[in-house]
């Protein structure tokens, strides 16, 4: 006979779990003891939300469900934002929460919250485990749901008395499984539409960010020479230094890439996920839109594709590449002019010597400091638009940004998980001062773990993104300005190194020094968003509209 908590941990090991991120409580003590004697490493965090962000990022980078742990009540409710982060972002993650004994409890309703029902709208699967014998099936089903397309969050609640029960059950091994492939007629119809178009264009979305899909897309583009752009969460699937890259749909409309979209008569959406902001707005009769994805399209007023290729994306792209040939009537001349204008605009202000730092200079210097395979993890703020537009990714998952839930506070925890998953790469967290302070306590976690990590805190003493929107709407400035600690001293209080450049020219050498050094470095950089409204809402639309 085996104790239920030992069986639970054995089931996690059978799923290949390497880490559990989180904060246990008294209801988890059996499970904690079972983890202590297992092959799984517990990563103790300072907040459950941060643990959830770490688990979700682990899932995003590996394709395997990241696992996080909390106690009951307030510990479990602290995972709610992380559940939404993983669910909307299609990141496989399992949350394990404790609960009071469900058979005989002597504490009435103290700390009792119906966590299973609370998680229901935010997860693919949520269950309370009511007997030790059900653990193998519950754990196997949770991992299956979390990792199958479309990935997301799942939740299991393990009550204290169930965790201590004896059982002779054993873990259930994963079954052999292959995703369904698209039907032949769908491939033929899509290939015909692409071949007949004069100005076909590829859009790379979040669902294309899978290893096999990236490989087949590279071959597809190399053979056919069709230009491409990406959504924010599709960045890096195809090389953004490549000669066919036309930009990123970071802005909602009126950017250079939208001129290419307007000129296209056939757009092939590879892995588009409608959870992202629409990269373009469909208008009836304007063009043929082909939806290539694991699931059928979610139709709404701005997205109603005429052709759907539903099945494994990598297989669909490979099949399309097999049946298509470059067509002599394809005309990409205007797309080339779009690319030239975009690249000229992206070069503007890259050497701006103003201080506080201009966002364009910030992005250029970060790109210069990071190797193609290094990882930048963004929190959420106005700087995200500049990174999405201007930080040109050479490889998948080298710019981790969130264009789904778009929550503040995820940047530092995400970077910690990325450093654990990718120990051979440099990892940089980029956070605004507002987002950083939402989970800044995790500096202690990264120092305690002995990880090498650099944290960039962009200081404007305000909630800059909303302040920018407020100014754009011509409202008076109100309710957005805040105070901050001395971030250099704050970092040092945790045992990290703190830095503050004195000029724009001092920033890049300091960043390179921090990235090269072992341990944890925090760099506080003042940033100037004063020109962003004019550049993003006036200058770029004007320059894009002038293209002929």
ZAKE-904810 format. One record per residue (C-alpha): residue in one letter; x, y, z. Coordinates in pm, 1 decimal. Layout:
% residues N
PT   rest         c1         c2         c3
PT      A          X          Y          Z
...
This chain:
% residues 548
PT   rest         c1         c2         c3
PT      X        0.0        0.0        0.0
PT      X      111.0      355.0      -76.8
PT      X       15.6      682.4       87.1
PT      X     -199.0      894.5     -145.4
PT      X       44.2     1186.9     -145.3
PT      X      326.9      950.4     -248.4
PT      X      107.5      822.8     -530.1
PT      X       28.3     1177.9     -637.5
PT      X      397.9     1266.0     -658.0
PT      X      473.5      939.1     -838.9
PT      X      205.9     1035.6    -1093.4
PT      X      376.2     1374.4    -1138.5
PT      X      710.4     1200.7    -1190.7
PT      X      548.7      971.6    -1448.0
PT      X      445.2     1284.8    -1638.5
PT      X      805.8     1407.8    -1643.6
PT      X      758.7     1688.0    -1389.6
PT      X     1093.0     1843.5    -1291.2
PT      X      985.4     2140.9    -1080.3
PT      X      695.4     2246.3     -861.7
PT      X      674.1     2621.2     -802.0
PT      X      484.8     2752.5     -504.6
PT      X      412.7     2797.5     -136.3
PT      X      281.2     2503.2       63.7
PT      X       60.8     2526.8      371.9
PT      X      -41.8     2297.0      653.0
PT      X     -296.1     2121.8      427.0
PT      X       -8.3     2028.1      189.7
PT      X      230.8     1878.8      446.6
PT      X      179.8     1519.4      332.7
PT      X      238.3     1624.6      -26.1
PT      X      540.1     1833.5       74.8
PT      X      697.8     1533.9      249.0
PT      X      635.7     1320.0      -58.1
PT      X      803.6     1585.6     -275.7
PT      X     1103.1     1596.7      -39.8
PT      X     1189.5     1234.9     -115.1
PT      X     1114.1     1256.3     -488.5
PT      X     1314.2     1357.4     -796.1
PT      X     1108.4     1677.7     -827.1
PT      X     1258.8     2006.6     -714.6
PT      X     1042.5     2244.2     -511.8
PT      X     1098.9     2608.4     -608.3
PT      X      974.6     2802.3     -307.8
PT      X      844.8     3146.0     -407.5
PT      X      733.5     3454.1     -213.5
PT      X      384.8     3476.9     -366.5
PT      X      153.1     3221.7     -523.4
PT      X       78.5     3445.4     -821.3
PT      X      448.3     3454.1     -906.3
PT      X      462.8     3074.4     -874.1
PT      X      179.4     3048.1    -1125.5
PT      X      356.0     3280.7    -1368.9
PT      X      669.8     3067.4    -1338.6
PT      X      479.2     2744.4    -1400.5
PT      X      300.2     2893.4    -1700.8
PT      X      628.3     3016.0    -1851.0
PT      X      783.6     2673.1    -1796.6
PT      X      491.2     2531.7    -1995.7
PT      X      527.2     2796.1    -2265.5
PT      X      895.4     2716.3    -2319.3
PT      X      882.6     2336.9    -2294.1
PT      X      533.7     2238.9    -2412.0
PT      X      503.1     2031.5    -2091.7
PT      X      267.7     2142.8    -1816.8
PT      X      438.9     2353.7    -1553.6
PT      X      321.1     2276.4    -1201.0
PT      X      249.5     2517.2     -916.0
PT      X      135.5     2455.6     -560.7
PT      X      -59.7     2648.8     -299.7
PT      X     -251.6     2586.1       16.2
PT      X     -626.4     2642.0       47.2
PT      X     -820.5     2969.6       70.9
PT      X     -607.0     3279.6       16.2
PT      X     -319.1     3076.8     -125.8
PT      X     -547.5     2921.3     -384.9
PT      X     -718.9     3248.2     -476.6
PT      X     -375.9     3404.2     -534.2
PT      X     -341.2     3165.2     -829.2
PT      X     -647.4     3303.4    -1009.1
PT      X     -458.9     3564.2    -1215.5
PT      X     -193.5     3308.0    -1308.2
PT      X     -469.1     3068.4    -1418.0
PT      X     -607.6     3333.1    -1653.6
PT      X     -254.1     3414.1    -1774.3
PT      X     -191.7     3051.0    -1871.1
PT      X     -539.9     2989.2    -2009.3
PT      X     -553.9     3294.8    -2234.8
PT      X     -188.0     3259.3    -2333.5
PT      X     -222.6     2886.9    -2422.1
PT      X       46.6     2786.0    -2173.4
PT      X       11.4     2434.7    -2026.8
PT      X       -0.1     2454.1    -1646.5
PT      X     -128.8     2241.2    -1355.9
PT      X     -226.6     2410.9    -1030.1
PT      X     -240.1     2194.5     -717.5
PT      X     -421.1     2340.6     -418.0
PT      X     -478.7     2201.4      -71.9
PT      X     -807.0     2183.8      116.3
PT      X     -933.2     2105.5      466.2
PT      X    -1040.6     1745.6      534.3
PT      X    -1361.1     1675.1      343.5
PT      X    -1476.3     1367.9      537.8
PT      X    -1435.9     1481.8      899.3
PT      X    -1349.4     1846.8      958.0
PT      X    -1338.0     2019.4     1297.2
PT      X    -1279.7     2373.6     1174.5
PT      X    -1622.6     2457.8     1028.8
PT      X    -1582.6     2693.2      731.8
PT      X    -1254.7     2851.8      838.1
PT      X    -1057.9     2943.1      519.0
PT      X    -1297.5     2737.0      306.9
PT      X    -1349.9     2868.9      -45.3
PT      X    -1499.4     2668.3     -331.3
PT      X    -1177.4     2677.7     -531.4
PT      X    -1292.4     2418.6     -785.3
PT      X    -1590.0     2631.1     -890.4
PT      X    -1379.5     2948.2     -878.0
PT      X    -1133.8     2791.8    -1123.7
PT      X    -1399.3     2654.1    -1358.8
PT      X    -1426.8     2956.0    -1594.8
PT      X    -1048.1     3001.4    -1598.3
PT      X     -931.7     2646.3    -1672.5
PT      X     -976.6     2357.2    -1913.7
PT      X    -1027.3     2113.1    -1626.6
PT      X    -1076.8     2145.3    -1250.2
PT      X    -1152.5     1867.7    -1001.4
PT      X    -1143.6     1790.3     -631.8
PT      X     -980.7     1455.2     -559.4
PT      X    -1220.3     1267.8     -330.3
PT      X    -1036.1      935.9     -296.8
PT      X     -679.9      813.5     -318.7
PT      X     -772.8      554.2     -579.8
PT      X     -883.1      828.5     -823.1
PT      X     -546.4     1007.2     -820.3
PT      X     -389.5      832.2    -1124.0
PT      X     -685.6      904.8    -1349.8
PT      X     -723.5     1264.2    -1230.2
PT      X     -355.2     1346.5    -1274.4
PT      X     -330.1     1181.9    -1618.4
PT      X     -644.7     1360.0    -1740.0
PT      X     -522.2     1693.0    -1605.2
PT      X     -193.1     1666.5    -1795.6
PT      X     -367.6     1546.6    -2110.1
PT      X     -602.6     1845.0    -2104.2
PT      X     -328.6     2095.5    -2017.8
PT      X      -95.4     1986.9    -2298.0
PT      X     -330.1     1905.7    -2584.8
PT      X     -406.5     2178.1    -2837.0
PT      X     -507.4     2442.4    -2745.1
PT      X     -292.0     2421.7    -2424.8
PT      X     -397.0     2593.0    -2105.0
PT      X     -451.4     2579.4    -1730.4
PT      X     -588.5     2288.9    -1526.3
PT      X     -645.3     2252.3    -1152.2
PT      X     -656.2     1971.2     -897.1
PT      X     -756.9     2011.3     -533.2
PT      X     -607.0     1755.5     -292.1
PT      X     -780.6     1761.8       48.5
PT      X     -572.4     1701.1      358.6
PT      X     -740.8     1377.1      463.6
PT      X     -736.5     1228.5      113.1
PT      X     -361.0     1298.9       90.0
PT      X     -299.8     1070.4      386.2
PT      X     -512.4      776.6      268.2
PT      X     -354.6      438.6      181.7
PT      X     -398.3      302.9     -170.7
PT      X     -266.3       31.2     -397.2
PT      X     -331.8      230.6     -717.1
PT      X      -50.0      306.8     -961.1
PT      X       13.7      595.4    -1204.3
PT      X     -143.6      567.1    -1549.2
PT      X      111.1      605.2    -1830.4
PT      X       42.7      848.4    -2112.2
PT      X     -116.3      693.7    -2420.2
PT      X       33.9      716.8    -2767.9
PT      X     -147.2      995.1    -2949.5
PT      X     -121.6     1192.6    -3273.1
PT      X     -312.5     1505.5    -3366.4
PT      X     -563.6     1475.0    -3652.6
PT      X     -449.6     1613.7    -3987.7
PT      X     -638.3     1835.0    -4229.6
PT      X     -864.0     1683.8    -4493.3
PT      X     -728.5     1665.6    -4851.5
PT      X     -996.4     1889.4    -5004.0
PT      X     -918.5     2165.4    -4753.8
PT      X     -550.6     2153.4    -4851.0
PT      X     -639.9     2161.3    -5220.9
PT      X     -881.2     2453.2    -5181.8
PT      X     -629.1     2655.5    -4981.0
PT      X     -345.9     2581.4    -5224.2
PT      X     -564.2     2685.2    -5517.2
PT      X     -653.2     3015.7    -5352.6
PT      X     -287.8     3092.7    -5276.0
PT      X     -176.4     3000.6    -5628.6
PT      X     -445.6     3217.0    -5791.7
PT      X     -371.7     3523.2    -5578.0
PT      X     -148.3     3802.3    -5705.3
PT      X      -34.5     3931.9    -5366.8
PT      X      -44.2     3646.1    -5110.5
PT      X       77.5     3719.7    -4758.1
PT      X      150.9     3499.7    -4454.6
PT      X       50.9     3588.6    -4099.7
PT      X      225.1     3396.6    -3820.6
PT      X       26.0     3372.2    -3496.6
PT      X       73.0     3230.6    -3148.4
PT      X      -43.3     2881.2    -3246.8
PT      X      246.2     2850.1    -3492.5
PT      X      495.9     2879.5    -3208.8
PT      X      573.5     2507.8    -3193.7
PT      X      908.8     2350.5    -3284.5
PT      X      785.7     2137.2    -3574.0
PT      X      570.0     2416.5    -3714.4
PT      X      860.2     2662.4    -3714.0
PT      X     1073.1     2411.8    -3906.6
PT      X      808.0     2347.8    -4173.1
PT      X      733.2     2720.0    -4205.3
PT      X     1101.1     2793.0    -4273.5
PT      X     1094.3     2537.6    -4555.8
PT      X      761.4     2673.2    -4686.3
PT      X      888.3     3032.2    -4706.4
PT      X     1225.4     2928.7    -4849.3
PT      X     1052.4     2742.0    -5133.7
PT      X      774.3     2988.9    -5217.9
PT      X      918.0     3328.4    -5123.2
PT      X      589.0     3461.0    -4982.8
PT      X      639.0     3760.8    -4748.0
PT      X      524.5     3730.9    -4388.0
PT      X      442.1     3925.0    -4074.1
PT      X      352.4     3810.1    -3724.8
PT      X      128.2     3884.7    -3433.9
PT      X      297.0     3979.0    -3107.6
PT      X      292.6     3622.3    -2975.4
PT      X      409.1     3484.3    -3310.0
PT      X      738.3     3675.8    -3297.7
PT      X     1046.5     3473.8    -3378.7
PT      X      872.1     3173.6    -3534.5
PT      X     1027.0     3301.1    -3858.7
PT      X     1347.5     3504.5    -3864.6
PT      X     1269.4     3876.3    -3841.3
PT      X     1601.1     3961.0    -4004.2
PT      X     1490.9     3762.9    -4309.3
PT      X     1438.4     3948.6    -4639.6
PT      X     1066.2     3862.9    -4648.0
PT      X      975.1     3996.5    -4300.9
PT      X      726.3     4283.8    -4312.9
PT      X      693.8     4364.9    -3943.4
PT      X      481.4     4287.5    -3644.6
PT      X      116.9     4375.3    -3585.8
PT      X      191.2     4554.6    -3258.0
PT      X      -40.8     4847.5    -3331.2
PT      X     -408.2     4792.8    -3403.4
PT      X     -405.8     4973.9    -3737.5
PT      X     -230.9     5226.9    -3963.6
PT      X      121.0     5085.5    -3926.5
PT      X      342.0     4992.4    -4224.0
PT      X      240.2     4628.2    -4195.6
PT      X     -124.2     4727.6    -4234.9
PT      X      -43.8     4876.0    -4576.0
PT      X       82.9     4532.5    -4680.4
PT      X     -229.0     4373.1    -4534.7
PT      X     -449.8     4614.5    -4728.8
PT      X     -264.8     4529.9    -5051.3
PT      X     -285.4     4152.4    -5000.8
PT      X     -558.1     3964.4    -5188.1
PT      X     -496.2     3640.1    -4995.7
PT      X     -382.9     3619.4    -4631.5
PT      X     -280.1     3281.4    -4494.0
PT      X     -322.8     3287.9    -4115.5
PT      X      -92.4     3027.3    -3965.0
PT      X     -190.5     2964.2    -3603.1
PT      X     -392.4     3280.3    -3547.0
PT      X     -541.3     3289.8    -3196.1
PT      X     -827.6     3535.3    -3154.3
PT      X     -725.2     3587.3    -2792.1
PT      X     -470.9     3835.6    -2929.5
PT      X     -575.8     4181.3    -3038.0
PT      X     -687.9     4159.4    -3402.1
PT      X     -382.4     4204.2    -3626.8
PT      X     -617.4     4327.3    -3900.4
PT      X     -986.7     4382.9    -3952.0
PT      X    -1161.9     4181.2    -4221.5
PT      X    -1405.0     4356.5    -4453.7
PT      X    -1638.8     4159.9    -4674.2
PT      X    -1521.6     4118.0    -5033.0
PT      X    -1173.9     4261.4    -4975.2
PT      X     -962.3     3945.2    -4979.9
PT      X     -951.0     3570.6    -4924.1
PT      X     -847.0     3473.8    -4571.5
PT      X     -727.9     3116.9    -4510.2
PT      X     -738.3     2988.5    -4151.6
PT      X     -472.2     2722.7    -4080.3
PT      X     -501.0     2599.7    -3723.8
PT      X     -559.8     2307.6    -3489.3
PT      X     -921.9     2415.2    -3443.9
PT      X    -1189.5     2578.7    -3654.2
PT      X    -1200.7     2958.1    -3657.5
PT      X    -1387.4     3151.4    -3392.4
PT      X    -1589.6     3383.8    -3612.4
PT      X    -1654.3     3740.0    -3504.1
PT      X    -1733.8     4066.1    -3688.2
PT      X    -1368.4     4125.8    -3781.9
PT      X    -1259.2     3765.8    -3850.5
PT      X    -1457.8     3534.4    -4076.8
PT      X    -1216.6     3330.9    -4294.1
PT      X    -1349.1     3189.9    -4621.1
PT      X    -1127.4     2878.0    -4618.0
PT      X    -1034.9     2670.8    -4313.3
PT      X     -759.6     2410.7    -4295.1
PT      X     -817.3     2241.5    -3960.6
PT      X     -567.3     1992.0    -3823.0
PT      X     -206.9     1970.7    -3711.3
PT      X      -52.1     2301.6    -3824.6
PT      X      292.3     2165.8    -3907.8
PT      X      142.0     1892.5    -4122.8
PT      X      -88.2     2141.1    -4299.5
PT      X      201.5     2374.8    -4378.7
PT      X      409.5     2081.6    -4505.6
PT      X      123.6     1963.4    -4728.4
PT      X       67.7     2312.1    -4869.0
PT      X      439.6     2341.5    -4937.6
PT      X      434.6     2009.7    -5121.0
PT      X      152.3     2101.3    -5359.6
PT      X      237.8     2469.6    -5419.2
PT      X      495.1     2613.7    -5655.7
PT      X      605.5     2977.7    -5692.5
PT      X      375.0     3149.6    -5940.8
PT      X      500.9     3385.4    -6213.9
PT      X      208.8     3623.9    -6158.2
PT      X      280.1     3675.1    -5788.0
PT      X      372.7     4040.5    -5736.9
PT      X      549.9     4141.6    -5415.1
PT      X      689.3     4477.6    -5531.5
PT      X      468.9     4685.7    -5301.3
PT      X      550.5     4457.6    -5009.5
PT      X      919.0     4531.6    -5076.3
PT      X      850.5     4905.6    -5050.8
PT      X      663.3     4847.6    -4725.9
PT      X      963.1     4663.2    -4587.2
PT      X     1207.7     4938.3    -4688.8
PT      X      992.3     5208.7    -4529.0
PT      X      948.0     5002.3    -4212.2
PT      X     1320.2     4937.7    -4173.2
PT      X     1397.1     5306.3    -4226.5
PT      X     1149.0     5400.9    -3955.2
PT      X     1281.9     5134.2    -3716.9
PT      X     1630.2     5285.2    -3746.4
PT      X     1508.3     5626.1    -3629.4
PT      X     1629.2     5734.9    -3284.6
PT      X     1825.3     5414.3    -3228.8
PT      X     2124.5     5637.5    -3140.5
PT      X     1920.9     5909.8    -2966.6
PT      X     2140.9     6042.6    -2685.0
PT      X     1865.7     6197.3    -2475.8
PT      X     1842.2     6095.6    -2112.0
PT      X     1603.0     5971.2    -1973.2
PT      X     1630.3     5709.4    -2243.3
PT      X     1413.2     5711.7    -2557.5
PT      X     1228.8     5378.2    -2604.4
PT      X     1383.6     5331.8    -2950.1
PT      X     1736.0     5361.2    -2805.0
PT      X     1643.3     5124.5    -2523.5
PT      X     1524.6     4851.5    -2762.5
PT      X     1824.2     4895.5    -2994.3
PT      X     2070.4     4867.2    -2706.4
PT      X     1897.5     4560.1    -2560.9
PT      X     1903.2     4394.4    -2904.2
PT      X     2274.9     4475.2    -2936.8
PT      X     2348.7     4317.3    -2598.1
PT      X     2151.3     3994.5    -2649.1
PT      X     2261.4     3704.1    -2868.1
PT      X     2003.0     3556.9    -3110.6
PT      X     1918.1     3269.0    -2873.8
PT      X     1906.3     3478.2    -2552.6
PT      X     1569.1     3542.8    -2389.2
PT      X     1399.3     3873.5    -2306.4
PT      X     1095.6     3848.2    -2075.9
PT      X      865.2     4149.1    -2082.2
PT      X      627.3     4265.1    -1816.9
PT      X      340.2     4482.1    -1945.0
PT      X      358.2     4850.5    -2023.3
PT      X      404.4     5100.4    -2302.8
PT      X      754.4     4968.9    -2373.7
PT      X      595.8     4640.6    -2489.0
PT      X      475.0     4811.8    -2809.2
PT      X      828.8     4924.5    -2886.2
PT      X      974.4     4579.5    -2825.9
PT      X      700.1     4415.3    -3032.4
PT      X      763.8     4649.3    -3327.5
PT      X     1139.7     4697.9    -3306.4
PT      X     1303.8     4401.2    -3132.5
PT      X     1376.7     4170.9    -3423.6
PT      X     1374.7     3806.8    -3312.6
PT      X     1590.7     3547.7    -3485.3
PT      X     1449.8     3243.6    -3302.6
PT      X     1120.4     3137.7    -3138.8
PT      X     1056.9     3216.0    -2772.3
PT      X     1336.6     3468.8    -2745.4
PT      X     1097.7     3755.0    -2668.1
PT      X      838.9     3641.4    -2415.2
PT      X      557.3     3892.7    -2414.7
PT      X      194.5     3854.8    -2318.3
PT      X      -61.6     3976.2    -2570.2
PT      X     -342.1     3765.2    -2422.9
PT      X     -416.9     3851.6    -2058.6
PT      X     -143.9     4120.3    -2072.3
PT      X     -106.0     4124.9    -1695.3
PT      X      138.1     4334.9    -1503.2
PT      X      365.9     4160.0    -1256.8
PT      X      459.6     3861.3    -1475.2
PT      X      793.6     3982.9    -1611.9
PT      X     1026.8     3891.8    -1325.6
PT      X      865.8     3552.7    -1242.4
PT      X      861.9     3465.7    -1612.7
PT      X     1232.8     3545.6    -1637.4
PT      X     1309.7     3325.0    -1335.7
PT      X     1136.5     3031.1    -1503.0
PT      X     1312.1     3104.0    -1832.8
PT      X     1649.4     3100.3    -1656.1
PT      X     1566.8     2763.0    -1496.2
PT      X     1455.8     2615.3    -1830.0
PT      X     1737.0     2772.4    -2036.3
PT      X     2049.8     2773.7    -1815.7
PT      X     2275.3     2803.5    -2121.5
PT      X     2120.7     3134.7    -2231.8
PT      X     2131.3     3487.5    -2098.4
PT      X     1791.8     3598.2    -1966.8
PT      X     1678.4     3958.2    -1921.0
PT      X     1360.3     4070.8    -1745.1
PT      X     1228.0     4406.3    -1868.5
PT      X      973.3     4562.6    -1634.5
PT      X      814.5     4899.8    -1586.7
PT      X      834.2     5037.7    -1235.7
PT      X      462.3     4968.9    -1185.1
PT      X      473.1     4606.0    -1298.4
PT      X      802.3     4533.3    -1124.4
PT      X      668.5     4636.9     -785.1
PT      X      375.0     4394.2     -819.3
PT      X      610.1     4096.2     -776.8
PT      X      942.1     4255.1     -681.7
PT      X      963.8     4026.6     -377.4
PT      X     1074.9     3749.3     -613.6
PT      X     1419.0     3911.0     -619.9
PT      X     1474.6     3714.9     -299.4
PT      X     1372.6     3396.0     -481.3
PT      X     1618.9     3441.4     -766.2
PT      X     1901.9     3534.0     -527.4
PT      X     1825.1     3231.5     -304.9
PT      X     1821.5     3000.5     -607.3
PT      X     2164.4     3127.7     -712.5
PT      X     2053.6     3205.8    -1066.8
PT      X     2225.4     3443.6    -1309.2
PT      X     1964.2     3701.2    -1407.4
PT      X     1952.0     4064.2    -1513.6
PT      X     1648.1     4278.9    -1437.6
PT      X     1585.1     4604.0    -1619.4
PT      X     1345.5     4841.3    -1439.5
PT      X     1217.5     5124.9    -1658.6
PT      X     1134.3     5417.0    -1434.4
PT      X      884.5     5686.7    -1527.7
PT      X      716.5     5713.8    -1183.9
PT      X      374.2     5649.4    -1335.6
PT      X      148.9     5388.5    -1488.1
PT      X      288.3     5496.7    -1822.4
PT      X       70.0     5299.8    -2065.4
PT      X     -255.5     5427.2    -1915.9
PT      X     -112.9     5777.5    -1880.2
PT      X      -32.0     5766.6    -2253.4
PT      X     -385.7     5653.4    -2335.9
PT      X     -524.8     5920.6    -2106.2
PT      X     -328.5     6189.0    -2291.5
PT      X     -433.9     6046.3    -2628.7
PT      X     -798.5     6077.2    -2524.4
PT      X     -722.7     6439.6    -2426.3
PT      X     -812.2     6384.9    -2063.4
PT      X     -616.4     6578.9    -1800.3
PT      X     -347.9     6378.9    -1622.0
PT      X     -501.5     6222.3    -1311.7
PT      X     -446.2     5916.4    -1095.5
PT      X     -140.9     5780.2    -1278.3
PT      X      165.2     5917.5    -1098.3
PT      X      332.6     5719.6     -822.2
PT      X      639.4     5712.1     -601.0
PT      X      914.5     5453.3     -610.5
PT      X     1184.9     5320.1     -382.6
PT      X     1551.2     5363.1     -457.6
PT      X     1568.8     5057.8     -684.6
PT      X     1948.2     5033.0     -656.9
PT      X     1932.0     5016.5     -278.8
PT      X     1627.3     4789.7     -300.6
PT      X     1818.3     4536.6     -512.4
PT      X     2116.1     4546.8     -278.8
PT      X     1891.5     4480.6       21.3
PT      X     1810.7     4139.9     -133.2
PT      X     2174.3     4058.3     -199.5
PT      X     2162.7     4154.9     -568.2
PT      X     2370.4     4421.0     -740.0
PT      X     2200.6     4750.6     -824.0
PT      X     2302.2     4992.8    -1100.4
PT      X     2185.3     5325.5    -1237.5
PT      X     2343.4     5462.1    -1560.0
PT      X     2414.1     5833.7    -1565.9
PT      X     2368.1     5880.7    -1940.9
PT      X     2229.6     5711.2    -2250.4
PT      X     2580.9     5616.7    -2363.5
PT      X     2649.8     5448.0    -2029.1
PT      X     2351.4     5213.1    -2057.3
PT      X     2471.2     4955.6    -2313.5
PT      X     2814.3     4893.7    -2153.8
PT      X     2645.3     4858.2    -1815.3
PT      X     2389.1     4613.9    -1956.5
PT      X     2662.1     4402.2    -2118.3
PT      X     2857.9     4401.4    -1792.8
PT      X     2551.6     4285.8    -1596.3
PT      X     2465.4     4011.4    -1845.9
PT      X     2821.3     3878.8    -1836.0
PT      X     2849.3     3873.1    -1457.0
PT      X     2728.4     3580.3    -1242.1
PT      X     2450.6     3650.6     -996.8
PT      X     2159.9     3894.4    -1000.8
PT      X     2184.2     4247.6    -1138.4
PT      X     1912.9     4513.7    -1140.5
PT      X     1951.4     4819.4    -1362.7
PT      X     1723.7     5116.6    -1301.6
PT      X     1680.3     5320.9    -1620.7
PT      X     1472.1     5636.3    -1645.9
PT      X     1265.5     5631.6    -1966.4
PT      X     1100.7     5911.6    -2162.5
PT      X      762.1     5837.0    -2323.8
PT      X      689.2     6203.7    -2405.1
PT      X      698.1     6160.3    -2784.9
PT      X      519.6     5824.7    -2801.5
PT      X      172.0     5957.3    -2872.6
PT      X      296.9     6166.0    -3164.6
PT      X      519.0     5890.8    -3308.2
PT      X      276.7     5600.4    -3270.9
PT      X      -47.7     5780.9    -3348.7
PT      X       63.3     6048.8    -3597.4
PT      X      407.3     6001.1    -3751.0
PT      X      389.8     5627.7    -3827.3
PT      X       35.4     5645.4    -3973.5
PT      X      138.9     5943.5    -4187.9
PT      X      450.8     5773.6    -4322.4
PT      X      265.0     5448.5    -4384.0
PT      X      -18.0     5626.5    -4567.2
PT      X      233.5     5795.9    -4798.5
PT      X      355.4     5462.8    -4939.4
PT      X      278.0     5407.6    -5305.8
